[in-house]
């Protein structure tokens, strides 16, 4: 299967003032996407997936996670994948590290970008990190300090920003206070996660404005939306209107969250690219190659891609 060659539609381009001229797509499919698969994907398939994403022009490809294999067995081959990775000049390959042990393994693998994964709510912190919100900072402080001293770039993920399945809506000041602590700790970027996909555009705008009001530059913020209620693209557009220029997405819409059953797939990278093209926003990604890649991966996983653009353009 591949992209339709006859009658391939072209997106109507209508550049819009007020959105960034260029957006960095932070591809999370190999990590956030594959970690939620019920079956373990072979290492060679992961490497082929990474090679295809490289060829499609993704500037940032979150490659894997150094989480204990008992927690996420789908990514137990992290070192093997990084060892076999064909790195492309100018492309970033961040990995997720949950603690100092994970960082040590990442440093041994020669990574240059790491990410930590925090929670805005106590309930999710206890389920995901086995500790309350306040204690997560005690765990992350030495990780960030050591990573920064080693010259690594550190991203902070903040989950449950817009809603929590156990606690309900999350207060904006709670989100901002938690996020600022990650930035002040040494994270160079903060990715705001709609882990269960309950955000709506107005709420997205409110949260982003609250961060800016507290002195956080919008260029240090990224967004990470799940499409549980079909709002991921609308929410992304709202974020773009607020000046956000880094957007997380997953090829073919892969993903979810193993610790939150209500979390469905991530915003599909293809759907994001289609919208960015329509807005006249530069991103550097080849849509045809990306659709081919997601179609190929869907065949390997034995299920159709949830991406609307993949379904529309694939043969």
C-alpha positions in Angstrom: 0.0 0.0 0.0 1.1 3.6 -0.5 -0.2 7.1 -1.4 -2.6 7.4 -4.3 -0.8 8.5 -7.4 -3.8 9.4 -9.5 -6.0 12.3 -8.5 -3.9 13.0 -5.4 -5.6 16.0 -3.9 -3.6 19.1 -2.9 -4.5 21.0 0.2 -5.8 24.5 -0.4 -3.3 26.9 1.0 -4.6 30.0 2.8 -1.8 31.5 4.9 -3.1 33.1 8.1 -1.5 35.9 10.0 -1.0 35.3 13.7 0.4 31.7 13.5 4.1 30.8 13.5 5.8 30.8 10.1 7.4 27.5 10.9 6.5 24.7 13.3 8.7 22.0 14.7 7.0 18.6 14.6 8.1 16.5 17.6 7.5 13.0 16.4 6.6 10.7 19.3 5.4 7.6 17.3 8.5 5.3 18.0 8.2 6.0 21.8 4.8 7.2 22.9 3.1 5.3 20.0 4.7 1.9 20.3 4.8 1.8 24.1 1.0 1.4 24.0 0.9 -1.6 21.7 -0.2 -4.9 23.3 2.4 -6.9 21.4 6.1 -6.1 21.4 7.3 -4.8 18.1 10.5 -6.4 16.9 13.6 -4.2 17.1 14.3 -4.5 13.4 10.8 -3.2 12.7 11.4 -0.2 15.0 14.6 0.6 13.3 12.9 0.5 9.9 10.2 2.7 11.2 12.9 5.2 12.4 14.7 5.1 9.1 11.4 5.8 7.3 10.6 8.7 9.6 14.2 10.0 9.0 13.6 9.9 5.2 10.3 11.8 5.6 12.1 14.8 7.1 11.0 14.8 10.7 13.3 17.1 12.6 12.8 15.5 16.0 12.1 11.8 16.5 11.6 10.6 20.0 13.2 7.3 19.7 12.6 5.2 22.8 12.5 5.2 26.6 14.9 3.9 29.3 12.1 2.9 31.5 12.4 -0.4 33.5 11.3 -3.2 31.1 8.8 -4.5 33.7 6.9 -1.1 33.4 7.0 -0.8 29.6 8.2 -4.1 28.1 7.5 -2.8 24.6 10.6 -0.6 24.9 12.9 -3.0 26.7 15.2 -3.0 23.6 16.1 0.7 24.0 19.8 0.3 24.0 19.7 -2.1 21.0 17.5 0.3 19.0 19.8 3.3 19.7 22.8 1.2 18.8 21.3 0.3 15.4 19.9 3.8 14.7 21.1 5.5 11.5 21.4 9.1 12.7 20.7 11.8 10.2 22.7 15.1 10.5 20.6 17.9 12.0 17.9 15.5 13.4 17.3 15.2 17.2 16.7 11.8 18.8 15.4 12.4 22.3 14.7 9.5 24.7 12.6 9.4 27.8 14.3 8.8 31.2 12.3 8.3 34.3 15.1 8.4 36.9 18.9 8.6 37.4 19.3 4.9 36.3 17.5 5.7 33.1 19.7 8.7 32.5 22.9 6.7 33.1 21.8 4.2 30.4 21.0 7.1 28.1 24.4 8.7 28.6 26.0 5.3 27.9 24.1 5.2 24.6 25.4 8.6 23.6 22.1 10.5 23.5 22.0 14.3 23.3 18.4 14.9 24.3 16.4 13.5 27.2 12.9 14.0 28.5 11.4 13.5 31.9 7.7 12.8 32.5 5.9 14.6 35.3 2.3 14.9 36.3 0.1 17.9 37.2 -2.1 15.8 39.4 -1.5 13.7 42.5 -3.6 10.7 41.3 -1.7 10.2 38.1 1.7 10.8 39.7 1.0 8.0 42.1 -0.1 5.6 39.4 2.7 6.6 36.9 5.6 7.4 39.2 4.6 5.6 42.4 4.8 8.9 44.4 2.7 12.0 45.0 3.2 15.2 43.0 5.6 16.9 45.4 7.9 13.9 45.6 8.3 13.7 41.8 10.4 16.8 41.9 12.8 15.1 44.4 13.2 12.3 41.8 13.7 14.7 38.9 16.1 17.2 40.4 19.3 15.0 40.2 18.3 13.7 36.8 17.9 17.2 35.3 21.0 18.5 37.1 23.2 15.7 35.8 21.8 15.9 32.3 22.4 19.6 32.0 25.9 19.3 33.4 26.6 16.7 30.7 25.5 19.1 28.0 22.2 17.4 27.3 19.0 19.2 26.3 16.2 18.3 28.7 12.5 18.4 27.9 9.8 18.2 30.6 6.5 16.5 29.9 3.6 17.5 32.0 0.7 15.1 31.9 -3.0 15.6 32.9 -2.8 19.3 32.1 -6.5 19.6 31.0 -8.2 16.8 32.9 -7.6 13.7 35.0 -9.8 10.6 35.0 -9.7 10.3 38.8 -9.7 14.0 39.8 -11.6 15.6 36.9 -10.8 19.1 35.6 -7.4 20.4 36.7 -7.0 23.9 38.0 -5.0 26.2 35.8 -2.8 27.6 38.6 -2.0 24.0 39.6 -0.8 23.3 36.0 1.2 26.5 35.8 2.9 26.1 39.2 3.9 22.5 38.4 5.1 23.4 34.9 7.1 26.4 36.1 8.9 24.2 38.6 10.1 21.9 35.8 11.4 24.8 33.8 13.1 26.4 36.8 14.7 23.0 37.5 16.5 23.2 34.2 14.2 21.9 31.5 14.6 23.9 28.4 11.1 23.1 27.1 7.8 22.1 28.6 5.3 19.9 26.7 1.8 20.4 27.9 0.0 17.0 27.7 -3.8 16.4 27.2 -3.3 12.9 28.3 -6.9 11.8 28.1 -7.9 14.1 25.3 -10.5 16.2 27.1 -9.1 19.6 26.2 -11.1 22.1 24.1 -9.7 25.2 22.3 -10.8 27.7 24.8 -9.2 25.9 27.7 -6.0 25.5 25.7 -5.9 29.3 25.2 -6.6 29.9 28.9 -3.7 27.6 30.0 -1.2 29.1 27.5 -2.1 32.6 28.5 -1.7 31.8 32.1 1.8 30.5 31.5 2.7 33.7 29.6 1.2 35.8 32.4 3.5 34.1 34.8 6.6 35.1 32.7 7.0 31.9 30.7 8.0 32.6 27.1 5.7 30.8 24.7 8.7 29.5 22.7 9.5 27.3 25.7 6.1 25.6 25.5 5.0 22.7 23.3 1.7 20.9 23.1 0.8 17.2 23.1 -2.8 16.4 22.3 -4.7 13.1 22.3 -7.7 12.7 20.0 -10.1 11.0 22.3 -12.9 13.4 21.5 -11.7 14.4 18.1 -10.4 17.8 19.4 -6.6 17.3 18.8 -6.4 19.4 15.6 -8.7 22.1 16.9 -6.7 22.3 20.1 -3.4 22.5 18.1 -4.8 25.3 16.0 -5.7 27.2 19.2 -2.2 26.7 20.4 -0.7 28.0 17.1 -2.8 31.1 17.5 -1.2 31.7 20.8 2.3 31.4 19.3 3.2 27.8 20.1 5.7 26.5 17.5 6.5 23.0 18.7 3.8 20.4 18.3 4.0 16.7 19.4 2.4 14.2 17.0 2.6 10.5 16.2 2.9 9.0 12.8 -0.4 7.4 11.9 -2.0 8.4 15.2 -0.3 5.7 17.1 -0.3 5.8 20.9 -2.2 6.3 24.1 -1.1 5.9 27.7 -0.5 2.6 29.5 -1.4 4.2 32.8 -4.6 5.9 31.7 -7.1 3.6 30.1 -9.2 6.5 28.7 -6.3 7.9 26.7 -6.6 7.1 23.0 -4.2 7.8 20.2 -2.0 10.9 19.7 -2.6 13.6 17.2 -1.7 12.0 13.9 1.4 13.6 12.3 -0.2 13.4 8.8 -3.3 15.2 10.0 -1.1 17.9 11.5 1.0 18.2 8.3 -2.2 18.6 6.2 -3.4 21.4 8.4 0.0 23.2 8.5 0.2 23.0 4.7 -3.2 24.6 4.5 -2.1 27.4 6.8 1.1 28.0 4.8 3.3 27.0 7.8 6.7 25.5 7.0 7.6 22.2 8.6 9.9 20.3 6.3 8.0 17.0 6.3 7.3 15.0 3.1 3.6 14.0 3.5 3.7 11.3 0.8 6.6 9.5 2.5 5.0 9.9 5.9 1.7 8.4 4.7 3.7 5.5 3.1 5.5 5.0 6.4 2.3 4.9 8.5 0.6 2.6 6.1 3.6 0.3 6.3 3.6 0.3 10.1 -0.2 -0.3 10.2 0.4 -3.4 8.2 3.1 -4.5 10.6 0.7 -3.9 13.5 -2.2 -5.6 11.8 -4.7 -2.8 12.3 -5.7 0.3 10.3 -4.3 3.7 11.0 -6.7 6.1 12.9 -5.3 9.0 10.9 -7.9 10.6 8.7 -5.3 11.8 6.2 -3.7 8.3 6.0 -7.1 6.8 5.3 -7.8 9.4 2.7 -4.5 9.2 0.8 -3.5 5.6 1.2 -4.3 3.1 -1.6 
